[in-house]
């Protein structure tokens, strides 16, 4: 069925569309929806460009509100600089070692361990992150071994750079 040609009804300017009536005080749907669509594209984007190729670090999907662990029930909290609970799973950060807080060998280790714990809590709370598996799924204590990253950068490496951790070498370091 042919579409009607509305240009013919405008007698002042044959062949042109009639002028649209002005709506004072009302926003057109396009004026409202276009900025909303742009906002959604920027802030809800999952990090994968069209075609499905991954963007490094664009897929950080884990997040929670972390505090220092206390009490016997632990769901989502930080034990120390290299161990935390996330959704009921105890996780050992696989790429670093931090000073002990439970049984420190000296006051210097206790102080540095407390600083590492505070900093890891800040880093975990700073936004979405990724938990990456390593060559081993768990350690000898049953903790899940994971490398924690944000936008492709290791949070453990951040602690190493700040002097609050050392790269994991297969054994505890001496912090005294």
N, C-alpha and C positions, 0 to 999 in steps of 0.2 A: 504494500500500500504506500503510495507516495506521501511524503511529509508535506504538510501545508507550508507555504512560503509566507511568513509573517511580514516580510519586508514590504509587501504590496499594500498593507493596511496603513502605512504611515504616509499620509498625503503630502506633507511639507517637503519631504526629501524622498522621492520615489527611489526604490532600490536599496534603501538603508533601513536598518532597524530603528524603531522608535526609541527615543531616549528612555533610560530606566528611571523610574521615579526615585527621588532621594528619600531615604529613610533616616531622618534625623534621630540621633540617639540610639540607633540599633546597629549592632555589629553584624556584618554578613557572616554566614557560616564559614566561608573561606578565611576571613580575617581571624576567626577564632580557632579554626582547626589547623591552619598552616603552622603557627608557632607551637601548638601542642604536638603536632607530628614531628617537628624539628627537635623539640625537647625530648620526646620519647626516643627518637633515633639516637640521640646523644647519650642519654642516661639509662636506657634499658638495653642497649646493644650488648650482646653477649661476647663480643670479642672476635667473632668469626666473620670475616668479610664475605661478600657474595661469592658463591662457589664452594664454600665450606672449608677453605684453607685456614689453618689455625694461626693466630697471631701470638707470638711469644708472650706469655703472661696474661693474655686476654681472657683466660678461662678460669680465673680464680673464683671458686664458687663456695668455699667453706667460710663460715664466719659465725662468731658467737661472742658473747660478753664474758670475758675471763676475769677472775679474781684469784687471789692466793688461795690454795687449798686449805681447808680446815675441817676437822671432824671426820668421821668414818665414811660418810657417804660422799662420793666424788663423781660428779657427772662432767662438768666443764670447769676446769680450774688449773692453775699453774702450781706444780710441785716445787720446781726449781728452774734454773736457767736452761736446762736441757731435757726436762720431763714435764709433761702436762697431761691432763685428762681432757678428752673431747668427746662429747656425747656418750660417755660411759666407757670409752676405750682409753687405756693408759698408753701414751705415746712417748717414745724416747727419740729425740731429735738425732738423727743418725750421723750428721756430718760434723758435730761439735762435741766438746766436753766442756762443762762449766764447773766452777768450784762447788764443793759440797756445802749444803746448808743444814742437812740433818745431823751429820757427824763430822764437822770440819776439823782438820788436823791442827789448825792454829787460828788466832783471831783475824789475821789477814785474809785467810781463806773464807771465814764466815762473813766478813765485810764484803768481799768481792762476790761471794755467792749470793748474798742478799741483793747486791746491785744488779747482778745478771738476772735474777728472778724478776725484779721490778722491770727491767728493760724488756725481757721476753714477754711479760704481761702487756706492756705498752705496744710492742710489735704485733702481738696476736690481736689486740683490740683495735689496731690502726686500719683495719679494712679486710676485705675478702682475701683469702690465701688458698694455696693448694697444698695438699699432702701427697707427696710423691713416694712411691715404694722404692726400696733399694734391692740389692741382690738377695738379702735375707728379709723375711717378713717379720720375724720377732727375734728378740734377744734371749739370753738364757733365763731372764726373769719373767718372760712372757709379755713384755712390752712390745707394742707395734713399733717397728723401726721405720721412720719416715723422715724425709727431708721437707722442710716447710719453706715454701716460696711465695713470693708476691711479685706479680709482673715478671716472673722468671728469675728473680733474684732471691738467693737463700737468706732467710732471716737469721740462720746460724752464722753465715758469713758476716752479717752486720754486727753480731756480737763479737766475732773474732776481730773485726776491724776496729771496734771500740775498746778492745783489750779486756773484754768480759768473758771471753771463751777462747778455747784453742781448737784448731781443727782436730777432728777425731783421728787418733793414731792407733786404736785398738786397745788402749789402756788409759787409766786415769793419769792425769798429770800431777805435778807437785806445785801447789799454789802457795806454799809457805816460803 
